[in-house]
Amino acid sequence: MGAKVLERFPAGAPRGSWPAEEYAARCRDHGEPATVVMDLKSDAFLVVVPTRDED
């Protein structure tokens, strides 16, 4: 199973600001099973949804 990146947010958001979490919550409100993961190489938070690999 893979994942599709919907949006990326820099990790340096102001204190108390969670733009990736807020975006993922809006996606979930619209039926997307969005989650937030950290990409350590790019120092960014990614909002992702699972994808199914077709065999």
PEFEN-V959132 format. One record per pair of residues at least 24 apart in sequence whose ideal C-beta (glycine too) atoms are under 10 Angstrom apart, sorted by the first residue. I is the first residue (numbers start at 1). J is the second residue. If there is no record, write none. Layout:
I:J
I:J
//
This chain:
1:50
1:51
1:52
1:53
2:48
2:50
2:51
2:52
2:53
3:35
3:37
3:46
3:48
3:49
3:50
3:51
4:32
4:34
4:47
4:48
4:49
4:50
4:51
5:37
5:39
5:44
5:46
5:47
5:48
5:49
6:32
6:34
6:46
6:47
6:48
6:49
7:34
7:36
7:44
7:45
7:46
7:47
7:48
8:39
8:42
8:44
8:45
8:46
8:47
8:48
9:36
9:44
9:45
9:46
9:47
10:42
10:43
10:44
10:45
11:38
11:39
11:40
11:42
11:43
11:44
11:45
12:43
12:44
13:45
18:45
19:45
19:47
20:44
20:45
20:46
20:47
21:45
21:47
22:47
23:47
24:48
24:49
//
